[in-house]
Amino acid sequence: MSNDDSQPVKKIQIIVSKGSLDGVYPALIMANGARMEGIEASLFFTFFGLNALAEKTMDRLKVSTVGNAALNMAMPMLGMPMTTPFPTVLGAIPGVSNFASHLMNREMEKLDIPPVREFLEMISDSGGKIFACKLAMDMFKLERGDLWDRVDDVLTVGQFYDEAAGAGTHILFT
């Protein structure tokens, strides 16, 4: 808290709109951190974020290599300085995304960061809520049975806002 007038965070609602490995983990880390601090946490997966909840894809998320201007951050994993740019054209070569994903998963494993499914289980087990977006489900022709079985509910945007109601609630978009 930066001043005496601010309210402590009591509840965090995180909107997950990206379904890549590098797009999902920030939300998982934030939700898990909130639960560890005793803060209510909910994840609302919408659009491509549903990739992390779909049984067929949740264990196979990949790093975005095409058009990812921040891939220079991963260059130290290859023994190169962080200032080395990653040429975006390389990201289009077959296998590069798989290789980048392998490197990222290996580094996260070294830091004892769990895989997506296990991370979601931890968040759920600690009382965090996992929601899927109804509109995105309809758009991508997904059924409830296509999702990880521990998804708490499929919500409309209005229902998501109802979930977010209350003093001390903050909404993050990732």
C-alpha positions as semicolon CSV with decimal commas, in nm:
position;residue;x (nm);y (nm);z (nm)
1;M;0,000;0,000;0,000
2;S;0,142;0,334;-0,099
3;N;-0,069;0,564;0,119
4;D;-0,307;0,557;0,415
5;D;-0,619;0,590;0,195
6;S;-0,557;0,276;-0,007
7;Q;-0,747;-0,043;0,065
8;P;-0,569;-0,375;0,089
9;V;-0,622;-0,615;-0,199
10;K;-0,877;-0,871;-0,085
11;K;-0,966;-1,029;-0,417
12;I;-0,794;-1,053;-0,752
13;Q;-0,966;-1,145;-1,079
14;I;-0,721;-1,232;-1,357
15;I;-0,836;-1,241;-1,719
16;V;-0,622;-1,483;-1,924
17;S;-0,653;-1,407;-2,295
18;K;-0,337;-1,569;-2,431
19;G;-0,292;-1,943;-2,468
20;S;0,082;-1,965;-2,520
21;L;0,319;-2,091;-2,253
22;D;0,456;-1,739;-2,206
23;G;0,102;-1,599;-2,203
24;V;-0,044;-1,831;-1,938
25;Y;0,231;-1,849;-1,676
26;P;0,215;-1,485;-1,560
27;A;-0,152;-1,533;-1,467
28;L;-0,082;-1,863;-1,290
29;I;0,206;-1,712;-1,093
30;M;-0,004;-1,408;-0,995
31;A;-0,303;-1,621;-0,888
32;N;-0,087;-1,861;-0,690
33;G;0,096;-1,572;-0,524
34;A;-0,237;-1,416;-0,428
35;R;-0,357;-1,741;-0,270
36;M;-0,028;-1,771;-0,078
37;E;-0,092;-1,423;0,062
38;G;-0,449;-1,512;0,162
39;I;-0,604;-1,310;-0,120
40;E;-0,905;-1,455;-0,304
41;A;-0,808;-1,533;-0,663
42;S;-1,003;-1,620;-0,975
43;L;-0,880;-1,689;-1,325
44;F;-1,112;-1,613;-1,618
45;F;-0,986;-1,780;-1,937
46;T;-1,114;-1,617;-2,254
47;F;-1,031;-1,635;-2,625
48;F;-0,698;-1,813;-2,679
49;G;-0,647;-1,843;-2,304
50;L;-0,889;-2,138;-2,324
51;N;-0,594;-2,330;-2,467
52;A;-0,474;-2,370;-2,107
53;L;-0,805;-2,528;-1,999
54;A;-0,876;-2,753;-2,297
55;E;-0,781;-3,112;-2,210
56;K;-0,635;-3,167;-2,558
57;T;-0,395;-2,871;-2,540
58;M;-0,326;-2,776;-2,177
59;D;-0,022;-3,005;-2,146
60;R;0,125;-2,893;-2,479
61;L;0,140;-2,514;-2,464
62;K;0,417;-2,355;-2,668
63;V;0,621;-2,036;-2,650
64;S;0,525;-1,778;-2,911
65;T;0,831;-1,736;-3,132
66;V;0,688;-1,543;-3,428
67;G;0,638;-1,175;-3,356
68;N;0,757;-1,204;-2,995
69;A;0,982;-0,899;-2,963
70;A;1,083;-0,997;-2,609
71;L;1,245;-1,332;-2,696
72;N;1,581;-1,168;-2,634
73;M;1,501;-1,236;-2,265
74;A;1,549;-1,608;-2,335
75;M;1,887;-1,571;-2,506
76;P;2,083;-1,636;-2,181
77;M;1,930;-1,988;-2,186
78;L;2,143;-2,038;-2,499
79;G;2,452;-1,885;-2,341
80;M;2,411;-1,552;-2,521
81;P;2,365;-1,206;-2,373
82;M;2,013;-1,079;-2,317
83;T;2,089;-0,795;-2,558
84;T;2,112;-1,044;-2,847
85;P;1,797;-1,004;-3,055
86;F;1,600;-1,310;-3,160
87;P;1,533;-1,275;-3,535
88;T;1,158;-1,317;-3,573
89;V;1,204;-1,499;-3,904
90;L;1,367;-1,785;-3,710
91;G;1,041;-1,832;-3,523
92;A;0,873;-1,945;-3,843
93;I;1,115;-2,236;-3,895
94;P;0,954;-2,569;-3,802
95;G;1,069;-2,689;-3,462
96;V;1,186;-2,352;-3,328
97;S;0,873;-2,302;-3,116
98;N;0,910;-2,657;-2,981
99;F;1,276;-2,592;-2,899
100;A;1,198;-2,261;-2,729
101;S;0,918;-2,429;-2,533
102;H;1,156;-2,708;-2,428
103;L;1,409;-2,453;-2,304
104;M;1,145;-2,259;-2,113
105;N;1,001;-2,574;-1,954
106;R;1,351;-2,692;-1,859
107;E;1,435;-2,362;-1,690
108;M;1,101;-2,354;-1,507
109;E;1,156;-2,711;-1,388
110;K;1,497;-2,606;-1,247
111;L;1,314;-2,335;-1,051
112;D;1,053;-2,587;-0,934
113;I;0,776;-2,410;-1,125
114;P;0,506;-2,671;-1,193
115;P;0,359;-2,756;-1,532
116;V;0,031;-2,583;-1,628
117;R;-0,201;-2,863;-1,515
118;E;-0,028;-2,900;-1,179
119;F;-0,022;-2,522;-1,131
120;L;-0,397;-2,505;-1,196
121;E;-0,450;-2,789;-0,948
122;M;-0,250;-2,600;-0,684
123;I;-0,456;-2,286;-0,739
124;S;-0,781;-2,480;-0,727
125;D;-0,675;-2,680;-0,419
126;S;-0,592;-2,357;-0,236
127;G;-0,941;-2,217;-0,300
128;G;-0,874;-2,027;-0,621
129;K;-1,148;-2,032;-0,882
130;I;-1,104;-2,130;-1,247
131;F;-1,358;-1,998;-1,498
132;A;-1,400;-2,029;-1,875
133;C;-1,561;-1,760;-2,090
134;K;-1,897;-1,860;-2,240
135;L;-1,859;-1,640;-2,549
136;A;-1,513;-1,779;-2,628
137;M;-1,640;-2,133;-2,569
138;D;-1,921;-2,072;-2,818
139;M;-1,689;-1,905;-3,068
140;F;-1,440;-2,193;-3,065
141;K;-1,719;-2,454;-3,057
142;L;-1,604;-2,596;-2,723
143;E;-1,825;-2,790;-2,484
144;R;-1,783;-2,815;-2,109
145;G;-1,659;-3,173;-2,162
146;D;-1,367;-3,039;-2,368
147;L;-1,229;-2,858;-2,062
148;W;-1,020;-2,969;-1,768
149;D;-1,264;-3,128;-1,524
150;R;-1,179;-2,891;-1,238
151;V;-1,301;-2,575;-1,414
152;D;-1,542;-2,421;-1,163
153;D;-1,784;-2,278;-1,417
154;V;-1,837;-2,134;-1,763
155;L;-1,937;-1,769;-1,720
156;T;-2,068;-1,486;-1,932
157;V;-1,887;-1,156;-1,900
158;G;-2,171;-1,026;-1,680
159;Q;-2,136;-1,324;-1,448
160;F;-1,761;-1,263;-1,433
161;Y;-1,825;-0,904;-1,324
162;D;-2,069;-1,032;-1,060
163;E;-1,788;-1,257;-0,933
164;A;-1,561;-0,953;-0,917
165;A;-1,802;-0,741;-0,712
166;G;-1,688;-0,614;-0,375
167;A;-1,452;-0,372;-0,209
168;G;-1,085;-0,452;-0,241
169;T;-1,128;-0,637;-0,573
170;H;-0,877;-0,581;-0,851
171;I;-0,899;-0,706;-1,209
172;L;-0,586;-0,784;-1,409
173;F;-0,574;-0,854;-1,782
174;T;-0,294;-1,073;-1,913
